[in-house]
Amino acid sequence: MSLSSLLRISIVLLAGLSAGACATRPPATNPDAVAAYEEANDPLEPFNRAMFRTDQALDKALVRPAVKTYRFIVPDGGRRSAGNFLRNLRSPITLVHDVLQGQPNRAGITISRFFVNTFIGVLGLFDVGEEIGLPYHAEDFGQTLAVWGIGDGPFIYVPLFGPSTMRDGTGFGIDAFFVDPLAWYSRGNGAETWIQWAVLGGTYINLKDETMYATDELKASSIDYYASLRSAYRQIRASEIRNGAPPPMEDFDEFSSTFETPVLAAQAASEMPQTPLTSEH
Amino acid sequence: MISRRHLLALCPSLLIAPRMSFAQAAEPGPFVSEFAQKGIVEILAAKIANAEKQTRFRAMFTNYFDLPAIGRFVLGRYTRTVKPEEMNSFSPLFEDVIVYTWSRRFSEYNGQTLKVGASTPDGDDGAIVKSTIVGNAGESFAVDWRLRKRPDGWKIVDVIVAGVSMAITYRQEYTTLIAQQGGFSGLLAQLQKQVGELKAAQPA
């Protein structure tokens, strides 16, 4: 990375901080804007957008070249095996959260997959479990908190780390440093700290490699990439929390039907100014 | 051997045939299969120019999707306050955005197939059909289709890819843009610009 791009990044960072980090809540006289503001749940939006621009600059300068190099060195099959290996290594975290969410069947699948993939799938390089009817799933502390009824909280955007929320970001930290047995192992034995960092680094490159096509598509198809990314992130998390069930979308029929439908007609009528009764007397 | 009279008897049905191809499957699962099959045979795998693919896709898309309903959902609360003439300028732009977004990638089609799974009831007289897109290297991802029954048959109202709903994503982006641009006309201007960019990005 050149000095000038570093400089640009720090200017963007400073600009974001000094611009006043908080989004202004729209006035109550504009209920549509208030509803949009609450749905986005992004009170730090100006700051987050500055972080997002920093992230995009770092993505271009560092992450993309790293992923390209990785793709150049490691062929398709090798990258798939690396992904399988890292997913298998993460099984203990998923298991802990299967249990914390009261899902014994899914915990059973996680254990079976771990043994099948470790011993038959050559230390997890091959996903044998998938082929014998043990589909992959991942759980984390953020999802467990959600199942326990804790909302996702304000949106946050961290350069390099990407989109998250207060709940999910906290959950990630706890998983990476306290739940993951590798973290225990690498801290218990001073000389092996690198293992945890190597796994985190590998997981990161693997994640970027797997998601780059999708995020590029989202970027190309949206006007406001930040807003689309925020929406997509929340939807993916909600889908993971529902364990893959489709989103409920209760208000689809209310909004998508025409004004002729009884519900909206009644609503429109109730919003019309009433003639004062006194005039009739 | 078919006699001349039999052939003549077939004529009325031949005349109706182009319209019959629009008569769609009566059940949600087969309806989604029909859409995917038609899309693969007549557009994705067809040996025709990209412009022709676009034309065919637009016709098929407006037939199989309830685009006006999606548009109203995407505008959400604003649907109630938007003027009819603003809605009239929004609808064709929104259609263009989706058509050109999808058609940009037609040339990347590489033998993927759609495996239709279970269907469950959803909302007012609707259904959700689960499916999987399977690539030729065995890679797969989940796509759910949200359907509604309309007087003229089933219509698709949302596509959910790996947990991300097309309708919800557009809705959250557009409501953010309306707030940011200080009104509906700001959104229209942005859409116009985007349609221009997407058109320029189409493969020859």
Contacts between the chains, C-beta under 8 A, distances in Angstrom:
chain1	res1	chain2	res2	distance
A	26	B	179	6.9
A	31	B	77	7.5
A	32	B	77	4.8
A	32	B	78	5.8
A	32	B	81	6.9
A	32	B	175	7.7
A	32	B	178	7.7
A	33	B	178	8.0
A	33	B	179	4.9
A	35	B	76	7.9
A	35	B	77	5.7
A	35	B	175	7.9
A	36	B	77	8.0
A	36	B	175	4.1
A	36	B	176	6.5
A	36	B	178	7.3
A	36	B	179	5.0
A	37	B	179	7.0
A	39	B	172	6.8
A	39	B	175	7.2
A	40	B	172	7.1
A	40	B	176	6.3
A	76	B	137	7.7
A	214	B	162	7.9
A	217	B	105	7.9
A	220	B	101	7.8
A	220	B	104	7.5
A	220	B	201	7.4
A	221	B	97	7.9
A	221	B	101	4.5
A	222	B	169	7.9
A	222	B	173	5.8
A	223	B	173	6.7
A	223	B	177	6.3
A	223	B	190	4.9
A	223	B	191	7.3
A	223	B	193	7.7
A	223	B	194	5.2
A	224	B	173	5.6
A	224	B	176	6.0
A	224	B	177	5.7
A	224	B	180	7.5
A	227	B	172	6.4
A	227	B	173	4.6
A	227	B	176	4.0
A	227	B	177	7.1
A	228	B	169	5.9
A	228	B	172	7.6
A	228	B	173	5.0
A	230	B	172	7.3
A	231	B	168	6.6
A	231	B	169	4.9
A	231	B	172	3.8
A	231	B	173	6.4
A	232	B	164	5.0
A	232	B	169	5.9
A	235	B	163	5.8
A	235	B	164	4.8
A	235	B	165	6.2
A	235	B	168	6.2
A	235	B	169	7.0
A	236	B	162	7.1
A	236	B	163	5.0
A	236	B	164	6.1
A	238	B	163	7.3
A	239	B	162	7.6
A	239	B	163	2.7
A	239	B	164	7.5
A	240	B	163	7.0
A	244	B	142	7.1
A	244	B	163	7.2
A	246	B	122	7.9
A	246	B	128	5.2
A	246	B	130	7.8
A	246	B	144	4.4
A	246	B	146	7.2
A	246	B	160	5.4
A	247	B	160	6.7
A	247	B	163	7.7
A	247	B	165	5.6
A	247	B	168	6.7
A	249	B	123	7.5
A	249	B	146	7.2
A	249	B	158	7.3
A	249	B	165	7.1
A	249	B	167	7.7
A	249	B	168	7.1
A	250	B	123	7.9
A	252	B	73	5.7
A	252	B	123	5.9
A	252	B	146	7.5
A	252	B	157	6.9
A	252	B	158	7.5
A	252	B	167	7.6
A	253	B	123	5.2
A	253	B	124	4.4
A	253	B	126	7.9
A	253	B	148	7.8
A	255	B	72	5.7
A	255	B	73	4.7
A	255	B	75	7.8
A	255	B	76	5.7
A	255	B	77	7.8
A	255	B	79	5.9
A	256	B	66	7.6
A	256	B	69	3.8
A	256	B	70	6.9
A	256	B	72	4.9
A	256	B	73	4.2
A	256	B	157	6.7
A	257	B	69	7.2
A	257	B	72	7.6
A	258	B	72	7.5
A	259	B	80	8.0
A	264	B	80	7.7
A	268	B	80	7.9
